[in-house]
Amino acid sequence: MSPNRRLTARDLAQIAVFAALIVALGLPGQITVGSSGVPITLQSLGVMLAGALLGARKGTLAVLTVIVLGLALPVLAGGRTTLTSLAGSTVGFLIGWLPAVAVIGWLSFRMLPRYRLFAGIAVNILGGIVVLYACGVAGMVLRADMTPWAALAANAAFLPGDLFKAVVTAVVAAQVHRAFPALLATTVRPAAAADPAH
């Protein structure tokens, strides 16, 4: 999707649907592991999906919608608000949603018109783990007075689950982009549009 193109009603609907998905993925609540205070939630899965399926622009707007809603409503996992999260040691993870979804969205767009599963997994790991953890660790260093290594160690328990989310996101994205090849692309090549395999 061109960054200069105006958002259509369909774009806004997609943004709203994915914002609602991210909120819904927070409804099961959270599990806090160890003493770091960082919770395990499914909302980061929604962030990965928003980037992989909507691209950088719409995905970022979906995540930003959740963050803005959270200023007044408890839309984050565990019944937290944006202000509650911003005041805690996990602030970096919430802020990190924005660069994470942007990186995933931009790189996913670059793969089109054919979304490749293993490349998609790598993209989701880069945005949804490397970028997100970098922001989260920075927040813990600043807010919890931890060393970078201690903050990294405190988050090691979350890595298997986040790797699983990256794989799930890529599998879903591969299927969705196969069925709807124009979801992210500004144009669809005639050959791709006519190919029944797409």
PANU-40883 format. One record per residue (C-alpha): x, y, z. Coordinates in steps of 0.25 Angstrom, whole numbers, padded with zeros to 4 digits, always signed. Example, Ala and Ser with C-alpha at 12.3 -4.5 7.8 and 13.67 -1.06 7.14 Angstrom:
BEGIN
+0049-0018+0031/+0055-0004+0029/
***
This chain:
BEGIN
+0000+0000+0000/+0006+0013-0004/+0009+0023+0008/+0003+0034+0000/-0010+0027-0003/-0022+0032+0005/-0029+0022+0014/-0041+0016+0009/-0053+0011+0016/-0048-0003+0014/-0035+0001+0020/-0041+0007+0032/-0050-0006+0034/-0037-0014+0034/-0030-0005+0044/-0042-0006+0053/-0043-0021+0052/-0029-0023+0055/-0029-0013+0067/-0041-0022+0072/-0033-0034+0070/-0021-0029+0078/-0031-0025+0089/-0038-0039+0089/-0025-0046+0090/-0023-0039+0103/-0036-0044+0109/-0030-0058+0113/-0021-0049+0123/-0006-0050+0126/+0003-0059+0133/+0015-0053+0140/+0028-0061+0140/+0039-0059+0150/+0042-0046+0157/+0043-0037+0144/+0029-0033+0144/+0028-0036+0129/+0015-0043+0126/+0012-0054+0116/+0001-0050+0107/-0005-0053+0093/-0006-0038+0089/+0008-0039+0083/+0003-0049+0073/-0008-0039+0069/+0003-0029+0067/+0011-0039+0058/-0002-0042+0050/-0005-0028+0048/+0008-0025+0042/+0009-0038+0033/-0006-0036+0028/-0008-0021+0027/+0006-0016+0025/+0014-0005+0032/+0004+0007+0030/-0009+0000+0034/-0003-0009+0044/+0003+0002+0051/-0010+0010+0051/-0017-0003+0057/-0007-0004+0068/-0007+0011+0070/-0022+0010+0072/-0021+0000+0083/-0011+0009+0090/-0020+0021+0089/-0032+0013+0093/-0024+0009+0105/-0022+0023+0110/-0037+0022+0115/-0040+0007+0115/-0034-0006+0120/-0031-0012+0107/-0017-0018+0110/-0015-0032+0116/-0018-0033+0130/-0028-0021+0130/-0017-0011+0129/-0018+0002+0122/-0008+0009+0114/-0004+0019+0126/-0002+0007+0135/+0007+0000+0125/+0015+0013+0123/+0017+0015+0137/+0023+0001+0139/+0036-0006+0136/+0029-0012+0123/+0027+0001+0117/+0038-0003+0106/+0030-0014+0101/+0017-0006+0099/+0025+0005+0092/+0032-0006+0084/+0019-0011+0078/+0020+0001+0068/+0034-0001+0062/+0031-0016+0063/+0018-0016+0054/+0025-0006+0045/+0037-0014+0042/+0028-0027+0040/+0019-0019+0031/+0029-0013+0022/+0037-0026+0020/+0025-0034+0018/+0021-0024+0007/+0035-0026+0001/+0032-0040-0001/+0020-0039-0009/+0013-0043-0018/+0018-0057-0013/+0019-0058+0002/+0029-0068+0006/+0027-0076+0019/+0042-0077+0024/+0045-0063+0020/+0032-0059+0027/+0036-0066+0040/+0050-0059+0039/+0043-0045+0037/+0034-0048+0049/+0046-0052+0058/+0053-0039+0054/+0041-0030+0057/+0033-0038+0067/+0045-0042+0075/+0058-0035+0072/+0052-0021+0071/+0042-0023+0082/+0051-0029+0092/+0061-0018+0089/+0051-0008+0093/+0046-0016+0105/+0060-0018+0110/+0063-0003+0109/+0051+0000+0117/+0054-0010+0128/+0068-0004+0128/+0063+0010+0130/+0051+0007+0139/+0055-0005+0147/+0070-0001+0149/+0074-0014+0142/+0087-0017+0134/+0084-0020+0119/+0089-0035+0122/+0080-0036+0134/+0068-0031+0126/+0071-0040+0115/+0072-0052+0124/+0059-0048+0131/+0052-0049+0117/+0059-0063+0113/+0047-0071+0117/+0038-0063+0107/+0046-0067+0095/+0040-0081+0092/+0026-0075+0092/+0029-0063+0084/+0036-0072+0074/+0024-0080+0073/+0016-0068+0070/+0025-0064+0059/+0023-0077+0052/+0008-0077+0054/+0007-0063+0048/+0015-0067+0036/+0006-0079+0034/-0006-0071+0035/+0000-0060+0026/+0004-0069+0015/-0010-0075+0014/-0017-0061+0015/-0008-0055+0004/-0009-0067-0005/-0024-0066-0004/-0024-0050-0005/-0012-0046-0012/-0016-0032-0013/-0017-0030+0002/-0004-0023+0004/+0000-0020-0011/-0004-0007-0018/-0004-0015-0031/-0006-0029-0034/+0002-0034-0046/-0008-0040-0057/-0001-0053-0057/-0002-0054-0042/-0017-0050-0042/-0020-0060-0053/-0013-0072-0047/-0022-0081-0040/-0011-0085-0031/-0012-0071-0025/
***
